[in-house]
Each structure stands twice: as C-alpha cells, then as structure tokens.
C-alpha cells in the first residue's frame, strides 16, 4: 500500500529499540506489505504516566508516521488486577472508582501522541474494560482459560521469579493477568484486525500469550515486538530523581523540572536517549556525537535532548517556559518570570515553603536556617555581611537581620506573593507569602 515506510523496522533497529520479535523474521515483510494495525497497552497504576512510558508511546507515533494504524489501549480492566511482571511483590488493589478516574487521565495523555485525523491510519484509544465488564467467569474460563497451560504459565520468567522468591509468591489474581492481556490482543484482532502488539521487554511473556491465543481462537497470524527497558549507564533507575518520579502530567512534574531532568543526562546516556526519545535521524544523532567529541567544553547533546523531549510532551509553550525559567535563574533576571513560571518553581523547581504567619517575630537569619538554606546562622550572617543574600534579585545587608518584615513586603513580592532568596551563588529558596 502506498504511503507505508518499509524502512521502519530498520530504523527502530538502528535506534536500539528492537529487543525481541515473534515470527522468525516475518514481521518485517508483514509491515512492508501494507498498512497494519498495532497496539500497546498502558495500565492505570497512577493518575499519570511517567517517562518510562515514553518509549512505547513514541514508538506508536513512529509506526503511525510510517503509515500504520496505532491503538493505545488503556487498561480499565487489567488495571484492576495488576501486572505481576518482574514485580518484587503483590500490588495493592485500587478501587474501581479510583481506577476509572485514572483511566480518563491516562486516555488524555496517550491521546497527545496519537493522530486521530490521519485518514485510513487514524489512531484510536481503546479500554479493555469494554469487553470484560459483562463477561462472566464461566465464559472466561471456557473461552479463554482452556487455551492456557498452567505448566507454560508457571514457566514464564516473570511468574517464575515471583514463585521462587522466598516469602512472596503470587496470588491467583495476578497469575491470571496474562489471560486478560492475551484476551486483549485476541479481541483487538477480531474488532480491528490488529496484528501487532508492542511493549517493554518485561511484557514478552504476556505478548506471546496473546499471539498464541489469537491463533487458537481466530486462526490469526499476529506478531509481537518488545522494546528495551530504559537503563542508565551508572546502574541507577531511569526516571527517578531525589525528588521522585518524573511524570508526564505537568501538575506532578513541572515542564521546568522535566526539562532539567533531560538537561542533566549523563554523557554516557545522552546519545542513546536521543535515539530512544526523539525523532532526530540516527545519522543526525551520530553526527552530533562526533561533533561533541571534537568540541572542547560541555557537549550540546543534553540541550538538544531536553528541548526535543520537552517539546514532544509539553509543547512549544511548555518548552518556552522551561527555557525562560532556566535562563532567569542562571542570569539572576528573576523579575522576568511570570506567575505560572513561579508556580512551576514552587511545585518542584526549587526548595520552597510558605512564610510563617508570624515571620516578623524571628530574625532573618533564623528564617533562612529554618528553611534549610544553611546548617547554622554563621554562614547566613557571613553572606549578609558581604551582600551575598539576594531577595528577588536585590541584595540584603546585615541591617535587615532583625527585621525580616522589612524584606518580605507586599510591594517587593513577585506577583504579590513570591520571594526568591539566593544565598551565595547556588542556594535558592522560594518563599510564598501567607494568604
């Protein structure tokens, strides 16, 4: 079919995005023969996806750009059960109301990566609760369960690890998760002629279960493709920082903090991440790596990565805000920050706290020590003595020590309520005036 990019699998391979595939090499021919429908599932385990979901989300986008039809499946049903794959212990079950609310938020997030107005290969969002909510247990056991060998299920690596882990085990509820996910693939094949499922490498057992069930129920020839789980060169967990998980929801991780996360990528990871998380060509990324190696000073790759990924997730407006905040803090021109910029900093961009209601009754030195800007009053006093304490960009001297009320006044506040205090060159704290 015209418009299908036959080089897609080759590009994914060059990016390091192909981990395993079923079909003994037949997948490439299957994709080259015409536009195919594929899906990836996203379980609502929180009210937002985190950046670990970006690789499959962007891979759906890559398939659509190559002429295929993507389905983003949100697990309204599987989210009620919990995927045991390579988890150390049983998940806590959330109530149907909580999962339902999370489903709606996840649907909105995945929709940002799928084009719903692309003609024949327009994407769609599905919810597996649609075909499971009215299914009774006897029909499920007869129509789905009879196709699964417990022997094979026990030998799945993700299940085997849980069974062999002393003191943990696995509940029957989570043990049956593979049946539900396999049923998804079979159902999507029946409804939409979906012939490919993609997912992280930890989903291999679930995906192959779906391939087998679709063959048994419909005699359908379908395929599975797994993507590598993202790892960092230093062995630390990807997507985790001292302040916590990096979420896609700007109300949980601000665009500024999101941008800073990518800006701080290690040199050992940045070129791999450019291939995973951006749509820059592999040749362009390789050329950037070569130029960075020949250039003295800090590489440019981190800046390119931060811009590209922040634009993909938060749009041009989110990227502009992140860059504006970064530049303002670097240059000290904080008066240029908008109120929403300061709200981002208050969320997760800077250490922050509300000014105590009776802050005028304590010394400025004690106020900054209590906020964690210094371990004791001496470094604060020394900084005041050399005009190295700045409040909203204005130096504060020792004469203000006894009267913080003269420093934190409404007329000096940014947007009527914010005060950015800088101690020395690098320590910042954002205070908010009490309501």
Helices and strands as residue ranges (DSSP letters): H 8-14, E 20-21, H 26-32, E 37-43, G 51-53, H 54-65, E 69-75, G 78-80, H 96-111, G 119-121, E 124-127, G 128-131, H 137-143, G 145-147, H 150-155, H 157-164, H 172-175, H 177-192, E 194-200, G 201-203, H 204-218, E 223-227, E 240-241, E 244-245, H 255-263, H 267-277, H 282-294, H 301-331, G 334-336, H 339-344, I 345-349, E 352-354, G 359-361, H 364-370, H 377-385, E 389-391, E 394-396, G 398-400, G 404-406, G 410-412, E 418-423, E 427-432
